Amino acid sequence: MATTNAALTRDWSLVVGAAVGRALISLAPSGALVEIAVTGADGTAQTVSGHLLDVEKGVTRDLLGDGAIWARVAPMSSLATAVLVLT
């Protein structure tokens, strides 16, 4: 997977498809709170709260497991947008 940036809003966005075998996800510095979650398929958007992404650490496919990886700016964040760095 080549390095890309994913712009996030408060709506869930598919950031890594279920078929992608390796991924590193980190948050570009912004101060936003970002949630991540995993579903079984690319077309199934998350409907519950996700896990907060640690600002200082990334997360990998190995940690999250199989499935589609989704992200959004957390509802309690003071900022409405954020950028994820995907590798």
Buried (B, 14 or more C-beta within 10 A) or exposed (E): EEEEEBEBEBEBBBBBEBEBEEBBBBBBEBEBBBBBBBBEEBEEBBEEEBEEBEBEEBBEBEEBEEBBBBBBBBEEBEBEEBBBBBE
